[in-house]
Amino acid sequence: MFSPFLFVVLVMAVFYAGYIIIRCWVQPSIAPVYEMDDVSLSEKIKDLVKYVLPQGIVIFLVIGVIFLGVATPSEAAATGSIGTIFLAFLYKRMDWGVFKKSLLGTLSVSGMIFLIIAGATAFSQILAFSGATNGLSDIVMNMSLPPIVIIFMMMVIVLFLGSFMDVVAIMMITLPIFIPVVKSLDYNPVWFCVIFLLNLEMAMTTPPFGMSLFVMKGVAPEDTKMMDIYKAGLPFLGLDFIVMIMIMVFPPIALWLPKLMS
């Protein structure tokens, strides 16, 4: 699932960059010109080695080992964590207080996620034993709506839930219902999951209660109003929607990279 969504992220980055460039060209006041100090080539190389290269190593420890087939995603997460801890020691930013705080934060988040997974697993088991999953699939198959409309309705549900629910909770509640329906409609599950993940990203930016909106409010200047955050996120929501429609109309956008890797 990681590889197809990575390519979609690159497509989204191109759309974002294009929007930002066009917006700054039309409205130069939002990106005023400023003076930059001259930096010698040796200083650039030094800063590259000191600040950029270590981050690239961490990215390789997470992504590169997956593409090379050296580690699974779970193992890649462990190698990335080890690399991050090593860099923290190298930059002399790691001490017992930082390590304890990060460990407690990890345990807190992991415990929350495990509780959600436990509840979602029980929910999916109840659906399976009660026959509700097969019943939903039969209802969908008997509907006169085109299959792509059903997929679009699923995306609307995810978009709505993302306004006030956590991403993991949405996945654990909806996927046990959606995946059997998708298979009944003879759609590629990888293609659907790519659209699903993209929709989760959109849901986190959906007003009025998208989680990412409140994160942006927390890091924005104090005089920034919540309505400004909403307005700033709408263009990017529109770009995400365009990419999602492109993937629906042209499935190879999401599937060509997995085929290339296989």
Order of alpha helices (4+ residues) and beta strands (2+ residues): alpha-alpha-alpha-alpha-alpha-alpha-alpha-alpha-alpha-alpha-alpha-alpha
